[in-house]
Amino acid sequence: MAPTSPPTRRPAGIVVLVIVYIVLSLLSLVWSLLVFGFGGLGALFGTIFGAENMAMQGTNRALSGTLGLITAVLHLVVAYGLWNLKRWAWLLAVVALGVYVLTGIIGMFSGGFWALCCGFAGLAVPVAIFVYLLRPDVRGAFMNR
C-alpha cells in the first residue's frame, strides 16, 4: 500500500472563488443562450428577407453567444478544479486572470479619462483575486496535489 499524503486543507478564499465562478458561469450561460438565440433569429430573418446587414449582425451575435457558452463551461471546469485543489485549475485561473488584467490595463490607456477611471474600478477585483491566488499558502494548497 502506497503512503498517502495528509489531506490539504482548502483555503477559505477558494470556497468563495468557487462560488463566484459558479455564479458567473450560470449568468454567462443564461446571457449567452439569449445572445445566441436572438442572434440566430436575426440571421434567419435577415437571410429570409434579404436583409444582408441584419443577417450578418445576427450571425456575429450567434458566434458571440457560442463563445459565451464555451466560456461558461470553462468557468464550471475551473470551479470544479479549484474546489478539488487541482494544480491545472490554479494555473488556468492565474493565466486567465493575468490575461484579463493585461488587456484591462491596455484598454484603460486606449480611451480617455473615463476609460481610465472605469478601468481602475473594473480591475480591482480581478487584481485582488490574482494576488490572492499567488499567495504562498494558497499556491501551496494546489502544488501539494
DSSP file (Angstrom, degrees, kcal/mol; ACC not computed):
  #  RESIDUE AA STRUCTURE BP1 BP2  ACC     N-H-->O    O-->H-N    N-H-->O    O-->H-N    TCO  KAPPA ALPHA  PHI   PSI    X-CA   Y-CA   Z-CA
    1    1 A M              0   0    0      0, 0.0     3,-0.0     0, 0.0     0, 0.0   0.000 360.0 360.0 360.0 128.3    0.0    0.0    0.0
    2    2 A A        -     0   0    0      1,-0.1     2,-0.1     0, 0.0     0, 0.0  -0.505 360.0-106.9 -77.5 141.7    1.5    3.3   -1.0
    3    3 A P        -     0   0    0      0, 0.0     2,-0.4     0, 0.0    -1,-0.1  -0.430  34.0-143.7 -67.9 141.2    1.7    6.0    1.6
    4    4 A T        -     0   0    0     -2,-0.1     0, 0.0    -3,-0.0     0, 0.0  -0.820  12.1-119.5-106.7 147.2   -0.8    8.8    1.2
    5    5 A S        -     0   0    0     -2,-0.4     3,-0.1     1,-0.1    -1,-0.0  -0.519  40.7 -94.1 -79.7 151.0   -0.1   12.4    1.9
    6    6 A P        -     0   0    0      0, 0.0    -1,-0.1     0, 0.0     2,-0.0  -0.325  53.2 -90.4 -63.1 148.1   -2.2   14.1    4.6
    7    7 A P        -     0   0    0      0, 0.0     2,-0.4     0, 0.0    -3,-0.0  -0.324  40.6-124.9 -62.4 138.2   -5.3   15.9    3.2
    8    8 A T        -     0   0    0    133,-0.1     2,-0.3    -3,-0.1   133,-0.0  -0.678  22.0-121.5 -84.8 134.3   -4.7   19.5    2.3
    9    9 A R        -     0   0    0     -2,-0.4    -1,-0.0     1,-0.1   132,-0.0  -0.605  25.5-122.1 -77.6 132.3   -7.0   22.0    3.9
   10   10 A R        -     0   0    0     -2,-0.3    -1,-0.1     1,-0.1     5,-0.1  -0.610  27.7-118.3 -75.8 124.3   -8.9   24.1    1.4
   11   11 A P    >>  -     0   0    0      0, 0.0     4,-1.0     0, 0.0     3,-1.0  -0.347  18.5-125.0 -61.4 143.5   -8.3   27.8    1.9
   12   12 A A  H 3> S+     0   0    0      1,-0.3     4,-1.5     2,-0.2     3,-0.4   0.852 108.9  59.4 -60.5 -36.3  -11.4   29.7    2.7
   13   13 A G  H 3> S+     0   0    0      1,-0.2     4,-2.5     2,-0.2    -1,-0.3   0.803  97.7  60.1 -63.6 -28.6  -10.9   32.1   -0.1
   14   14 A I  H <> S+     0   0    0     -3,-1.0     4,-2.7     2,-0.2    -1,-0.2   0.881 100.8  54.3 -67.0 -37.5  -11.0   29.3   -2.6
   15   15 A V  H  X S+     0   0    0     -4,-1.0     4,-2.1    -3,-0.4    -1,-0.2   0.929 110.2  46.9 -60.5 -44.0  -14.6   28.4   -1.4
   16   16 A V  H  X S+     0   0    0     -4,-1.5     4,-2.5     1,-0.2    -2,-0.2   0.920 111.9  50.7 -63.0 -44.2  -15.6   32.0   -2.2
   17   17 A L  H  X S+     0   0    0     -4,-2.5     4,-3.0     1,-0.2    -2,-0.2   0.896 108.3  51.9 -61.6 -40.7  -13.9   31.8   -5.6
   18   18 A V  H  X S+     0   0    0     -4,-2.7     4,-2.4     2,-0.2    -1,-0.2   0.924 110.3  48.4 -62.4 -43.5  -15.6   28.6   -6.5
   19   19 A I  H  X S+     0   0    0     -4,-2.1     4,-2.6     2,-0.2    -2,-0.2   0.919 112.5  49.1 -62.0 -42.8  -19.0   30.2   -5.6
   20   20 A V  H  X S+     0   0    0     -4,-2.5     4,-3.0     1,-0.2     5,-0.2   0.927 110.9  49.6 -62.3 -45.1  -18.1   33.2   -7.7
   21   21 A Y  H  X S+     0   0    0     -4,-3.0     4,-2.3     1,-0.2    -1,-0.2   0.897 112.0  48.2 -62.0 -39.8  -17.0   31.0  -10.7
   22   22 A I  H  X S+     0   0    0     -4,-2.4     4,-2.5     2,-0.2    -2,-0.2   0.929 113.3  46.7 -67.3 -44.2  -20.3   29.0  -10.5
   23   23 A V  H  X S+     0   0    0     -4,-2.6     4,-2.6     2,-0.2     5,-0.2   0.937 113.9  48.3 -62.9 -46.0  -22.5   32.2  -10.3
   24   24 A L  H  X S+     0   0    0     -4,-3.0     4,-2.8     1,-0.2     5,-0.2   0.894 111.1  51.9 -60.3 -39.3  -20.5   33.8  -13.2
   25   25 A S  H  X S+     0   0    0     -4,-2.3     4,-2.4    -5,-0.2    -1,-0.2   0.924 110.5  46.6 -63.9 -44.5  -20.9   30.6  -15.2
   26   26 A L  H  X S+     0   0    0     -4,-2.5     4,-2.3     2,-0.2    -2,-0.2   0.918 114.9  46.6 -65.8 -42.7  -24.6   30.4  -14.7
   27   27 A L  H  X S+     0   0    0     -4,-2.6     4,-2.7     1,-0.2     5,-0.2   0.919 113.9  48.4 -63.4 -43.0  -25.1   34.1  -15.6
   28   28 A S  H  X S+     0   0    0     -4,-2.8     4,-2.7    -5,-0.2     5,-0.2   0.872 109.9  53.2 -64.4 -36.9  -22.9   33.7  -18.6
   29   29 A L  H  X S+     0   0    0     -4,-2.4     4,-2.1    -5,-0.2    -2,-0.2   0.940 112.0  43.6 -63.6 -47.7  -24.8   30.6  -19.6
   30   30 A V  H  X S+     0   0    0     -4,-2.3     4,-2.0     2,-0.2    -2,-0.2   0.949 117.3  45.5 -63.1 -49.3  -28.1   32.4  -19.5
   31   31 A W  H  X S+     0   0    0     -4,-2.7     4,-2.7     1,-0.2     5,-0.2   0.914 112.9  50.2 -61.9 -44.0  -26.9   35.5  -21.2
   32   32 A S  H  X S+     0   0    0     -4,-2.7     4,-3.0    -5,-0.2    -1,-0.2   0.871 108.3  52.5 -65.4 -36.8  -25.0   33.6  -23.9
   33   33 A L  H  X S+     0   0    0     -4,-2.1     4,-2.7    -5,-0.2    -1,-0.2   0.903 111.2  47.6 -64.6 -39.6  -28.1   31.5  -24.7
   34   34 A L  H  X S+     0   0    0     -4,-2.0     4,-2.8     2,-0.2     5,-0.3   0.943 114.3  45.6 -64.2 -47.2  -30.1   34.7  -25.1
   35   35 A V  H  X S+     0   0    0     -4,-2.7     4,-2.4     1,-0.2     5,-0.2   0.923 115.4  47.6 -62.1 -44.3  -27.5   36.2  -27.4
   36   36 A F  H  X S+     0   0    0     -4,-3.0     4,-2.5    -5,-0.2    -1,-0.2   0.929 114.1  46.8 -62.1 -46.1  -27.1   33.0  -29.3
   37   37 A G  H  X S+     0   0    0     -4,-2.7     4,-2.2     2,-0.2    -2,-0.2   0.940 116.6  41.4 -64.1 -49.2  -30.9   32.6  -29.7
   38   38 A F  H  X S+     0   0    0     -4,-2.8     4,-2.5     2,-0.2    -1,-0.2   0.860 114.9  52.8 -68.3 -33.9  -31.6   36.2  -30.8
   39   39 A G  H  X S+     0   0    0     -4,-2.4     4,-2.5    -5,-0.3    23,-0.2   0.915 109.3  49.1 -65.2 -41.7  -28.6   36.2  -33.0
   40   40 A G  H  X S+     0   0    0     -4,-2.5     4,-2.5     2,-0.2    -2,-0.2   0.898 111.7  48.7 -63.5 -40.6  -29.7   33.1  -34.7
   41   41 A L  H  X S+     0   0    0     -4,-2.2     4,-3.0     2,-0.2     5,-0.3   0.910 111.0  50.7 -64.8 -41.1  -33.2   34.5  -35.2
   42   42 A G  H  X S+     0   0    0     -4,-2.5     4,-2.4     1,-0.2    -2,-0.2   0.915 111.9  47.1 -62.3 -42.7  -31.7   37.7  -36.6
   43   43 A A  H  X S+     0   0    0     -4,-2.5     4,-2.0    15,-0.2    -1,-0.2   0.908 114.0  48.4 -64.7 -41.4  -29.5   35.7  -39.0
   44   44 A L  H  X S+     0   0    0     -4,-2.5     4,-2.6     2,-0.2    -2,-0.2   0.957 116.1  40.6 -63.7 -52.1  -32.5   33.6  -40.1
   45   45 A F  H  X S+     0   0    0     -4,-3.0     4,-2.5     1,-0.2     6,-0.3   0.859 113.6  54.7 -68.5 -34.2  -34.9   36.5  -40.7
   46   46 A G  H  <>S+     0   0    0     -4,-2.4     5,-1.9    -5,-0.3     4,-0.3   0.893 111.9  44.6 -63.8 -38.1  -32.2   38.6  -42.3
   47   47 A T  H ><5S+     0   0    0     -4,-2.0     3,-0.8    -5,-0.2    -2,-0.2   0.916 113.7  49.4 -70.8 -43.5  -31.5   35.8  -44.7
   48   48 A I  H 3<5S+     0   0    0     -4,-2.6    -2,-0.2     1,-0.2    -1,-0.2   0.920 118.5  38.3 -61.7 -45.0  -35.2   35.1  -45.4
   49   49 A F  T 3<5S-     0   0    0     -4,-2.5    -1,-0.2    -5,-0.2    -2,-0.2   0.326 112.1-113.9 -94.1   8.3  -36.0   38.8  -46.1
   50   50 A G  T < 5 +     0   0    0     -3,-0.8     2,-1.3    -4,-0.3    -3,-0.2   0.708  66.0 145.1  71.2  20.3  -32.8   39.6  -47.9
   51   51 A A     >< -     0   0    0     -5,-1.9     4,-2.4    -6,-0.3    -1,-0.2  -0.731  23.8-178.6 -92.3  90.6  -31.5   42.0  -45.2
   52   52 A E  H  > S+     0   0    0     -2,-1.3     4,-2.6     1,-0.2     5,-0.2   0.872  78.1  52.4 -61.5 -39.9  -27.8   41.2  -45.5
   53   53 A N  H  > S+     0   0    0      1,-0.2     4,-2.4     2,-0.2    -1,-0.2   0.921 111.5  46.6 -63.0 -43.8  -26.8   43.6  -42.7
   54   54 A M  H  > S+     0   0    0      1,-0.2     4,-2.4     2,-0.2    -2,-0.2   0.894 112.6  50.4 -65.0 -40.2  -29.3   42.1  -40.3
   55   55 A A  H  X S+     0   0    0     -4,-2.4     4,-2.3    -9,-0.2    -2,-0.2   0.902 111.2  48.5 -64.4 -41.6  -28.2   38.6  -41.3
   56   56 A M  H  X S+     0   0    0     -4,-2.6     4,-2.4     2,-0.2    -2,-0.2   0.920 112.8  47.0 -66.3 -44.0  -24.5   39.4  -40.8
   57   57 A Q  H  X S+     0   0    0     -4,-2.4     4,-2.4     2,-0.2    -2,-0.2   0.898 112.1  51.2 -64.4 -39.9  -25.2   41.0  -37.3
   58   58 A G  H  X S+     0   0    0     -4,-2.4     4,-2.4     2,-0.2   -15,-0.2   0.904 109.9  49.3 -62.6 -41.4  -27.3   38.0  -36.4
   59   59 A T  H  X S+     0   0    0     -4,-2.3     4,-2.4     2,-0.2    -2,-0.2   0.917 110.8  50.1 -63.8 -43.2  -24.5   35.6  -37.4
   60   60 A N  H  X S+     0   0    0     -4,-2.4     4,-2.3     1,-0.2    -2,-0.2   0.902 111.5  48.6 -62.2 -40.7  -22.0   37.7  -35.4
   61   61 A R  H  X S+     0   0    0     -4,-2.4     4,-2.6     2,-0.2    -1,-0.2   0.901 109.5  52.0 -67.0 -39.6  -24.2   37.6  -32.3
   62   62 A A  H  X S+     0   0    0     -4,-2.4     4,-2.0   -23,-0.2    -2,-0.2   0.911 111.0  47.6 -62.8 -41.0  -24.8   33.9  -32.7
   63   63 A L  H  X S+     0   0    0     -4,-2.4     4,-2.3     2,-0.2    -2,-0.2   0.896 110.9  51.6 -64.9 -39.8  -21.0   33.4  -32.8
   64   64 A S  H  X S+     0   0    0     -4,-2.3     4,-2.1     1,-0.2    -2,-0.2   0.898 109.1  50.6 -63.1 -40.6  -20.6   35.6  -29.8
   65   65 A G  H  X S+     0   0    0     -4,-2.6     4,-2.1     2,-0.2    -1,-0.2   0.877 108.0  53.1 -63.5 -38.4  -23.2   33.6  -27.9
   66   66 A T  H  X S+     0   0    0     -4,-2.0     4,-2.1     2,-0.2    -2,-0.2   0.924 108.9  48.5 -63.0 -44.7  -21.3   30.4  -28.8
   67   67 A L  H  X S+     0   0    0     -4,-2.3     4,-2.3     1,-0.2    -2,-0.2   0.883 110.1  53.1 -62.7 -38.0  -18.1   31.9  -27.4
   68   68 A G  H  X S+     0   0    0     -4,-2.1     4,-2.4     2,-0.2    -1,-0.2   0.885 107.1  51.4 -63.7 -39.0  -20.0   32.8  -24.2
   69   69 A L  H  X S+     0   0    0     -4,-2.1     4,-2.1     2,-0.2    -2,-0.2   0.906 109.8  49.3 -64.0 -41.5  -21.3   29.3  -23.9
   70   70 A I  H  X S+     0   0    0     -4,-2.1     4,-2.4     1,-0.2    -2,-0.2   0.916 111.1  50.1 -62.7 -42.5  -17.7   28.0  -24.1
   71   71 A T  H  X S+     0   0    0     -4,-2.3     4,-2.4     2,-0.2    -2,-0.2   0.900 108.3  52.8 -62.4 -41.3  -16.6   30.5  -21.5
   72   72 A A  H  X S+     0   0    0     -4,-2.4     4,-1.8     1,-0.2    -1,-0.2   0.909 110.1  47.6 -61.5 -42.6  -19.5   29.4  -19.2
   73   73 A V  H  X S+     0   0    0     -4,-2.1     4,-2.3     1,-0.2    -1,-0.2   0.909 110.5  52.2 -65.6 -41.2  -18.4   25.8  -19.5
   74   74 A L  H  X S+     0   0    0     -4,-2.4     4,-2.7     1,-0.2    -2,-0.2   0.881 106.1  54.5 -62.8 -37.6  -14.8   26.7  -18.8
   75   75 A H  H  X S+     0   0    0     -4,-2.4     4,-2.5     1,-0.2    -1,-0.2   0.917 109.3  47.9 -60.9 -42.0  -15.8   28.6  -15.7
   76   76 A L  H  X S+     0   0    0     -4,-1.8     4,-2.3     2,-0.2    -2,-0.2   0.899 111.1  50.4 -65.1 -39.9  -17.6   25.5  -14.4
   77   77 A V  H  X S+     0   0    0     -4,-2.3     4,-2.4     2,-0.2    -2,-0.2   0.921 112.0  47.1 -63.8 -44.0  -14.5   23.4  -15.2
   78   78 A V  H  X S+     0   0    0     -4,-2.7     4,-3.0     2,-0.2     5,-0.2   0.905 110.2  53.2 -64.4 -41.1  -12.2   25.8  -13.3
   79   79 A A  H  X S+     0   0    0     -4,-2.5     4,-2.4     2,-0.2    -2,-0.2   0.919 109.9  48.2 -59.9 -43.7  -14.7   25.9  -10.4
   80   80 A Y  H  X S+     0   0    0     -4,-2.3     4,-1.9     2,-0.2    -2,-0.2   0.937 114.1  46.2 -60.5 -47.2  -14.5   22.1  -10.2
   81   81 A G  H  <>S+     0   0    0     -4,-2.4     5,-3.1     1,-0.2    -2,-0.2   0.890 112.6  49.1 -65.8 -40.0  -10.7   22.1  -10.3
   82   82 A L  H ><5S+     0   0    0     -4,-3.0     3,-1.3     3,-0.2    -1,-0.2   0.905 109.5  52.7 -65.6 -40.2  -10.4   24.8   -7.7
   83   83 A W  H 3<5S+     0   0    0     -4,-2.4    -1,-0.2     1,-0.3    -2,-0.2   0.888 113.9  42.7 -61.3 -38.7  -12.8   23.0   -5.4
   84   84 A N  T 3<5S-     0   0    0     -4,-1.9    -1,-0.3    -5,-0.2    -2,-0.2   0.290 113.6-119.8 -91.4   9.7  -10.7   19.9   -5.7
   85   85 A L  T < 5 +     0   0    0     -3,-1.3     2,-0.3     1,-0.2    -3,-0.2   0.876  48.2 174.9  54.8  44.3   -7.4   21.8   -5.4
   86   86 A K     >< -     0   0    0     -5,-3.1     4,-1.7     1,-0.1     3,-0.4  -0.645  34.1-138.6 -83.0 135.8   -6.2   20.7   -8.8
   87   87 A R  H  > S+     0   0    0     -2,-0.3     4,-2.5     1,-0.2     5,-0.2   0.877 102.2  56.6 -60.7 -40.2   -2.9   22.3  -10.0
   88   88 A W  H  > S+     0   0    0      1,-0.2     4,-2.5     2,-0.2    -1,-0.2   0.845 105.4  51.7 -63.3 -33.7   -4.2   22.7  -13.6
   89   89 A A  H  > S+     0   0    0     -3,-0.4     4,-2.6     2,-0.2    -1,-0.2   0.903 109.4  49.1 -70.2 -40.4   -7.2   24.8  -12.3
   90   90 A W  H  X S+     0   0    0     -4,-1.7     4,-2.6     2,-0.2    -2,-0.2   0.944 113.9  46.4 -60.9 -47.5   -4.9   27.1  -10.3
   91   91 A L  H  X S+     0   0    0     -4,-2.5     4,-2.7     1,-0.2     5,-0.2   0.913 113.0  48.9 -62.6 -43.5   -2.7   27.6  -13.4
   92   92 A L  H  X S+     0   0    0     -4,-2.5     4,-2.5     1,-0.2    -1,-0.2   0.908 112.8  47.8 -63.2 -42.1   -5.7   28.1  -15.7
   93   93 A A  H  X S+     0   0    0     -4,-2.6     4,-2.5     2,-0.2     5,-0.2   0.910 113.4  47.6 -65.9 -42.1   -7.2   30.7  -13.3
   94   94 A V  H  X S+     0   0    0     -4,-2.6     4,-2.5     2,-0.2    -2,-0.2   0.926 114.5  45.7 -65.5 -45.0   -3.9   32.5  -12.8
   95   95 A V  H  X S+     0   0    0     -4,-2.7     4,-2.5     2,-0.2     5,-0.2   0.933 114.6  47.8 -64.3 -45.6   -3.2   32.7  -16.6
   96   96 A A  H  X S+     0   0    0     -4,-2.5     4,-2.4    -5,-0.2    -2,-0.2   0.913 114.3  46.3 -63.2 -43.0   -6.8   33.8  -17.4
   97   97 A L  H  X S+     0   0    0     -4,-2.5     4,-2.8    -5,-0.2    -1,-0.2   0.892 111.1  53.0 -66.4 -38.5   -6.7   36.5  -14.7
   98   98 A G  H  X S+     0   0    0     -4,-2.5     4,-2.5    -5,-0.2    -2,-0.2   0.924 111.4  45.2 -61.4 -44.6   -3.3   37.6  -15.9
   99   99 A V  H  X S+     0   0    0     -4,-2.5     4,-2.7     2,-0.2     5,-0.3   0.914 113.0  51.5 -64.1 -42.6   -4.5   38.0  -19.5
  100  100 A Y  H  X S+     0   0    0     -4,-2.4     4,-2.1    -5,-0.2    -2,-0.2   0.919 111.8  46.4 -60.4 -45.0   -7.7   39.8  -18.2
  101  101 A V  H  X S+     0   0    0     -4,-2.8     4,-2.3     2,-0.2    -2,-0.2   0.920 113.1  49.2 -65.8 -43.8   -5.6   42.2  -16.2
  102  102 A L  H  X S+     0   0    0     -4,-2.5     4,-2.2     1,-0.2    -2,-0.2   0.925 113.4  45.3 -63.1 -44.5   -3.2   42.9  -19.0
  103  103 A T  H  X S+     0   0    0     -4,-2.7     4,-2.4     1,-0.2    -1,-0.2   0.860 112.2  53.7 -68.1 -32.7   -5.9   43.5  -21.6
  104  104 A G  H  X S+     0   0    0     -4,-2.1     4,-1.9    -5,-0.3    -2,-0.2   0.891 108.3  49.0 -65.7 -39.4   -7.7   45.7  -19.0
  105  105 A I  H  X S+     0   0    0     -4,-2.3     4,-1.3     2,-0.2    -2,-0.2   0.913 111.9  48.6 -66.2 -42.7   -4.6   47.8  -18.5
  106  106 A I  H  < S+     0   0    0     -4,-2.2     4,-0.4     1,-0.2     3,-0.3   0.917 111.6  50.5 -62.6 -42.4   -4.2   48.2  -22.2
  107  107 A G  H >< S+     0   0    0     -4,-2.4     3,-0.9     1,-0.2     4,-0.5   0.832 103.1  60.4 -64.7 -32.7   -7.9   49.2  -22.5
  108  108 A M  H >< S+     0   0    0     -4,-1.9     3,-0.6     1,-0.2    -1,-0.2   0.881 109.2  41.8 -62.0 -37.7   -7.6   51.7  -19.7
  109  109 A F  T 3< S+     0   0    0     -4,-1.3    -1,-0.2    -3,-0.3    -2,-0.2   0.405 102.3  68.9 -93.7   3.0   -5.0   53.7  -21.7
  110  110 A S  T <  S+     0   0    0     -3,-0.9    -1,-0.2    -4,-0.4    -2,-0.2   0.535 102.5  45.5 -95.7  -6.7   -6.7   53.4  -25.0
  111  111 A G  S <  S-     0   0    0     -3,-0.6    -3,-0.0    -4,-0.5     2,-0.0  -0.367  91.4 -88.1-116.4-162.6   -9.6   55.7  -24.0
  112  112 A G     >  -     0   0    0     -2,-0.1     4,-1.7     4,-0.0    -1,-0.3   0.097  64.3 -58.4 -92.9-152.9  -10.0   58.9  -22.2
  113  113 A F  H  > S+     0   0    0      1,-0.2     4,-2.4     2,-0.2     5,-0.2   0.879 132.9  50.8 -61.2 -42.4  -10.3   59.9  -18.6
  114  114 A W  H  > S+     0   0    0      1,-0.2     4,-3.0     2,-0.2     5,-0.3   0.865 106.8  54.0 -69.0 -35.1  -13.5   57.8  -18.0
  115  115 A A  H  > S+     0   0    0      2,-0.2     4,-1.9     1,-0.2    -1,-0.2   0.892 110.2  48.5 -63.2 -37.9  -11.9   54.7  -19.5
  116  116 A L  H  X S+     0   0    0     -4,-1.7     4,-2.0     2,-0.2    -2,-0.2   0.938 114.6  44.2 -65.9 -47.8   -9.0   55.2  -17.1
  117  117 A C  H  X S+     0   0    0     -4,-2.4     4,-2.0     1,-0.2    -2,-0.2   0.941 117.4  44.1 -63.7 -48.7  -11.3   55.6  -14.1
  118  118 A C  H  X S+     0   0    0     -4,-3.0     4,-2.9     1,-0.2    -1,-0.2   0.851 110.0  57.8 -66.3 -33.4  -13.6   52.8  -15.0
  119  119 A G  H  X S+     0   0    0     -4,-1.9     4,-1.4    -5,-0.3    -1,-0.2   0.911 105.9  48.5 -62.9 -43.0  -10.6   50.6  -15.8
  120  120 A F  H  X S+     0   0    0     -4,-2.0     4,-0.7     2,-0.2     3,-0.2   0.930 114.8  45.5 -61.7 -44.7   -9.3   51.0  -12.3
  121  121 A A  H >< S+     0   0    0     -4,-2.0     3,-0.6     1,-0.2     4,-0.5   0.905 113.7  49.3 -65.3 -41.5  -12.6   50.1  -10.8
  122  122 A G  H 3< S+     0   0    0     -4,-2.9    -1,-0.2     1,-0.2    -2,-0.2   0.700 112.2  48.2 -72.7 -19.7  -13.1   47.2  -13.2
  123  123 A L  H 3X S+     0   0    0     -4,-1.4     4,-2.3    -3,-0.2     5,-0.3   0.532  86.8  87.6 -97.1  -6.7   -9.7   45.7  -12.4
  124  124 A A  H <X S+     0   0    0     -4,-0.7     4,-2.0    -3,-0.6    -2,-0.1   0.936  93.4  40.1 -59.9 -49.5   -9.8   46.0   -8.6
  125  125 A V  H  > S+     0   0    0     -4,-0.5     4,-2.6     2,-0.2     5,-0.2   0.943 115.8  48.6 -69.7 -48.1  -11.5   42.6   -8.1
  126  126 A P  H  > S+     0   0    0      0, 0.0     4,-2.5     0, 0.0    -1,-0.2   0.898 113.0  49.1 -59.7 -38.0   -9.5   40.6  -10.8
  127  127 A V  H  X S+     0   0    0     -4,-2.3     4,-2.7     2,-0.2     5,-0.2   0.913 110.8  50.4 -66.3 -40.8   -6.2   42.0   -9.4
  128  128 A A  H  X S+     0   0    0     -4,-2.0     4,-2.3    -5,-0.3    -1,-0.2   0.911 112.6  46.3 -62.9 -42.0   -7.2   41.1   -5.9
  129  129 A I  H  X S+     0   0    0     -4,-2.6     4,-2.7     2,-0.2    -2,-0.2   0.914 111.9  51.8 -65.2 -42.4   -8.1   37.5   -7.0
  130  130 A F  H  X S+     0   0    0     -4,-2.5     4,-1.2    -5,-0.2    -2,-0.2   0.933 112.3  45.2 -58.8 -48.3   -4.8   37.3   -8.9
  131  131 A V  H  X S+     0   0    0     -4,-2.7     4,-0.5     1,-0.2     3,-0.3   0.897 112.0  53.1 -63.9 -40.8   -2.8   38.4   -5.9
  132  132 A Y  H >< S+     0   0    0     -4,-2.3     3,-1.3     1,-0.2     6,-0.3   0.926 107.2  50.6 -60.7 -45.7   -4.7   36.0   -3.6
  133  133 A L  H 3< S+     0   0    0     -4,-2.7    -1,-0.2     1,-0.3    -2,-0.2   0.772 108.3  54.0 -65.2 -24.4   -4.0   33.0   -5.9
  134  134 A L  H 3< S+     0   0    0     -4,-1.2    -1,-0.3    -3,-0.3    -2,-0.2   0.514  79.1 117.2 -88.2  -5.1   -0.3   33.9   -5.8
  135  135 A R  S <X S-     0   0    0     -3,-1.3     4,-3.0    -4,-0.5     5,-0.3  -0.376  75.0-122.1 -60.7 141.1   -0.1   33.9   -2.0
  136  136 A P  H  > S+     0   0    0      0, 0.0     4,-2.4     0, 0.0     5,-0.1   0.864 109.3  49.8 -57.2 -39.7    2.3   31.2   -0.9
  137  137 A D  H  > S+     0   0    0      2,-0.2     4,-1.3     1,-0.2    -4,-0.1   0.894 115.3  43.1 -68.4 -37.7   -0.3   29.4    1.3
  138  138 A V  H  > S+     0   0    0     -6,-0.3     4,-1.0    -3,-0.2     3,-0.3   0.940 115.8  47.4 -71.9 -47.3   -2.9   29.3   -1.5
  139  139 A R  H >X S+     0   0    0     -4,-3.0     4,-2.0     1,-0.2     3,-0.6   0.895 109.8  55.4 -59.2 -39.8   -0.4   28.3   -4.1
  140  140 A G  H 3X S+     0   0    0     -4,-2.4     4,-1.4    -5,-0.3    -1,-0.2   0.846  98.7  60.6 -63.3 -34.5    0.9   25.6   -1.8
  141  141 A A  H 3< S+     0   0    0     -4,-1.3    -1,-0.2    -3,-0.3    -2,-0.2   0.830 112.5  39.1 -62.4 -30.5   -2.5   24.1   -1.4
  142  142 A F  H X< S+     0   0    0     -4,-1.0     3,-0.9    -3,-0.6   -55,-0.2   0.779 111.4  56.2 -88.5 -29.8   -2.6   23.5   -5.1
  143  143 A M  H 3< S+     0   0    0     -4,-2.0    -2,-0.2     1,-0.2    -3,-0.2   0.688  96.7  64.6 -78.8 -16.7    1.0   22.4   -5.6
  144  144 A N  T 3<        0   0    0     -4,-1.4    -1,-0.2     1,-0.2    -2,-0.1   0.505 360.0 360.0 -81.5  -3.2    0.8   19.7   -3.0
  145  145 A R    <         0   0    0     -3,-0.9    -1,-0.2   -60,-0.2    -2,-0.1   0.417 360.0 360.0 -97.7 360.0   -1.7   17.8   -5.2
